[in-house]
Amino acid sequence: MLNFILPFLILILVVVFIHEYGHYYFAKKYGVKVTDFSIGFGKEIFGWNDSSGTRWKICWIPLGGYVKFFGDRNVFSQADQEELIKKYDEKERQKLFVLKPLYQRAMIVAAGPIANFLLAILIFFMINVFVGKDFTPPMISEVTKESPAYVAGLEKNDVILSIDKNEVKSILDVSKFITMSTSEFIDFKVSRYDKEILIKVKPQTLDGEDNLGNKIKKRTVGIKIIPYQNTINHQKLGPAKAIYYSVSEVYYVTTSTLKYLGSIIAGKGDSSQLGGPIRIAKISGQVAEFGILPFLSMMAYISISLGLINLFPIPLLDGGHLMFYGFEKVLGKPLSQKTQEGFFRIGMFLLLSLMFFATMNDLRDLGLF
């Protein structure tokens, strides 16, 4: 159990700290006073006050964190600014979040998710520079008879060039692009006898296991892959290429996640793969056993997920705050407090529903439900 809990706590501590520090950094930059910087929720385990009066603390429930601003009940657009102006003197007003210009409030809120994306880019960059990236072209060594690939016309010795218009730069990309595809048909572009051929394959979804032994539903087409000309091409990258491929990976994961969530909403995707804290804890422990490199890669992917989810236009999340600021920009004034409270209740319902659904999937994954 400790093998799962410790890696999970390290992962959450780093990813949440980076997210909240994004908010904190821009709040300080724009002169907003921060009263609390918390990793976790609930009762404080330990903490300290810095010279500016911010309480830095670790709390018992390690499922997130928050930055609390001076004088705020929340960070939504406030409709009662006149009341706040009367409550504080001129010096204190300058430290209030809600009295800052709209662009500053938006930047402070957006900085959390942005920091998560930057963390992922940094991790991928370090891996690309110090460990390297695989550039081995993939070639089909076998096509299973009567499989989707066989029926569609893929053949032995075809060199895979792209999958769903994503250029295949590495033998490792093949499984990733097939798994992440949400289309009914997967487009394979292959090189056969120096000619480029486009083949549409309708994948099967089968019960299987991932590389860690966890039960999953896998999209398969029925091919086996080997390195082209039996040559492995693994390169350490210079800074410019490392940045390019790091940003590309973050972009791909972000867009693929959005497509996957869209397919679930449309009723076409496999919602059983959505997981919550229990599954993350389990997988982080499993991945940590393989070493620091896979663990850092997982941290990057979790950081992307946290940044992306927080941009969804749901009250309680950063994206919900940004949505309110959008209304404020268009209307020229904040939404009424009553309207914001209505959105708040809807957001609470959506988040609790999502948490319940993810937790049920986690319990099924553990065989407890």
Residue pairs with C-beta under 8 A, 6 or more apart in sequence:
3 285
3 288
3 289
4 281
4 282
4 284
4 285
4 286
5 281
5 285
6 285
6 288
7 284
7 285
7 287
7 288
7 295
8 62
8 277
8 280
8 281
8 284
8 285
9 62
11 280
11 284
11 295
11 298
11 299
11 302
12 62
12 63
13 39
13 62
14 119
14 299
15 116
15 119
15 299
15 302
15 303
15 306
16 39
16 40
16 62
16 64
16 65
16 306
17 39
17 65
18 115
18 116
18 118
18 119
18 303
19 65
19 112
19 113
19 115
19 116
19 306
19 307
19 310
20 37
20 38
20 39
20 65
20 66
20 67
20 112
21 115
22 111
22 112
22 113
22 114
22 115
22 116
23 67
23 108
23 109
23 111
23 112
24 34
24 37
24 67
25 111
25 115
26 104
26 107
26 108
26 111
27 34
27 67
27 69
27 97
27 108
28 34
28 52
30 100
30 104
30 107
30 108
31 94
31 95
31 100
32 69
32 70
32 95
32 96
32 97
32 100
32 108
33 52
33 53
33 69
33 70
33 95
33 96
34 52
34 54
34 67
34 68
34 69
34 70
35 53
35 54
35 55
35 68
35 69
35 70
36 54
36 55
36 57
36 66
36 67
36 68
37 54
37 55
37 56
37 57
37 65
37 67
37 68
38 44
38 55
38 57
38 58
38 59
38 65
38 66
38 67
38 68
39 57
39 58
39 59
39 62
39 65
40 58
40 59
40 60
40 61
40 62
40 63
40 64
40 65
41 59
41 60
41 61
41 63
41 64
41 65
41 66
42 59
42 60
42 61
43 59
43 60
44 57
44 58
44 59
44 60
45 57
45 58
45 59
45 60
46 57
46 58
47 55
47 56
47 57
47 58
48 55
48 56
48 57
49 55
49 56
50 56
63 277
69 75
69 96
69 97
70 92
70 95
70 96
70 97
71 84
71 87
71 88
71 92
71 95
71 96
71 97
71 98
72 78
72 96
72 97
72 98
75 97
75 98
75 105
75 108
75 109
75 321
76 315
76 320
76 321
76 324
76 340
76 344
77 98
77 324
77 325
77 327
77 328
77 334
77 335
77 340
78 84
78 98
78 334
78 337
79 334
79 335
79 336
79 337
79 340
80 337
81 98
81 99
81 334
84 93
84 96
84 98
84 99
85 93
85 99
88 96
93 99
97 105
97 108
98 105
100 108
102 325
102 328
102 329
105 325
106 322
106 325
109 318
109 321
109 322
109 325
110 311
110 318
110 322
112 307
112 310
112 318
113 306
113 307
113 308
113 310
113 311
113 318
113 319
114 307
115 307
116 303
116 304
116 306
116 307
116 310
117 250
117 254
117 303
117 304
117 307
119 299
119 300
119 303
120 246
120 249
120 250
120 253
120 300
120 301
120 303
120 304
120 307
121 243
121 246
121 247
121 250
122 246
123 296
123 297
123 299
123 300
123 303
124 242
124 245
124 246
124 249
124 250
124 297
124 300
125 239
125 242
125 243
125 246
126 296
127 133
127 293
127 296
127 297
128 236
128 237
128 241
128 242
128 245
128 246
129 236
129 237
129 238
129 239
129 242
130 236
131 236
131 293
132 234
132 235
132 236
132 237
133 170
133 234
133 235
133 237
133 245
134 170
134 171
134 172
134 232
134 233
134 234
135 169
135 170
135 233
135 234
135 235
136 170
136 171
136 227
136 228
136 231
136 232
136 233
136 234
137 159
137 160
137 168
137 171
137 227
137 228
137 233
138 159
138 160
138 168
138 170
138 171
138 173
138 174
138 225
138 226
138 227
138 228
139 157
139 158
139 159
139 160
139 225
139 226
139 227
139 228
139 229
140 149
140 154
140 155
140 156
140 157
140 158
140 159
140 160
140 190
140 223
140 224
140 225
141 156
141 224
141 225
141 226
142 156
142 223
142 224
143 149
143 150
143 154
143 155
143 156
143 222
143 223
144 150
144 222
144 223
144 224
147 204
147 220
147 221
147 222
147 223
148 201
148 202
148 203
148 204
148 220
148 221
148 222
149 201
149 221
149 222
149 223
150 222
151 202
152 188
152 199
152 200
152 201
152 202
152 221
153 199
154 188
154 190
154 199
154 201
154 221
154 223
155 192
157 192
158 190
158 191
158 192
158 197
159 190
159 191
159 192
159 228
160 168
160 174
160 188
160 189
160 190
160 225
161 167
161 168
161 189
161 190
161 191
161 196
162 168
162 187
162 188
162 189
163 173
163 174
163 177
163 178
163 181
163 186
163 187
163 188
163 189
164 177
164 181
164 183
164 186
164 187
165 187
166 173
166 177
166 252
168 174
168 177
171 225
171 226
171 227
174 225
177 186
178 186
178 203
178 219
178 220
178 221
179 218
179 219
180 256
180 259
180 260
181 203
181 219
182 256
182 259
182 260
182 262
182 263
182 268
182 269
184 202
185 200
185 201
185 202
186 200
186 201
186 202
186 203
186 219
186 221
187 198
187 199
187 200
188 198
188 199
188 200
188 201
189 196
189 197
189 198
189 199
190 196
190 197
190 199
191 197
201 221
203 219
203 220
203 221
204 219
204 220
204 221
204 222
205 217
205 218
205 219
205 220
205 270
206 217
206 218
206 220
207 215
207 216
207 217
207 218
208 215
208 216
208 217
208 218
208 220
209 215
209 216
210 216
212 283
212 286
212 287
213 286
214 282
214 283
214 286
214 365
215 365
216 273
217 270
217 272
217 273
237 245
250 304
253 301
253 304
254 304
254 308
257 304
257 305
257 308
258 308
260 269
261 269
262 269
263 269
264 270
264 271
264 274
271 357
271 361
272 361
272 364
273 361
274 357
274 358
274 361
275 283
275 358
275 361
275 362
275 365
276 355
276 358
276 359
276 361
276 362
277 362
278 359
278 362
278 363
278 365
278 366
279 358
279 361
279 362
279 365
280 302
282 365
282 366
283 298
284 295
284 298
287 294
287 295
287 298
288 294
288 295
309 317
310 317
310 318
310 319
311 317
311 318
311 319
311 322
312 319
312 320
313 319
313 320
313 322
313 323
314 320
314 347
314 350
314 351
315 321
315 323
315 324
315 340
315 343
315 344
315 346
315 347
315 348
316 344
316 347
316 348
316 351
317 347
317 351
320 343
320 347
324 334
324 335
324 340
324 343
327 334
327 335
328 334
328 335
334 340
335 343
360 369
363 369
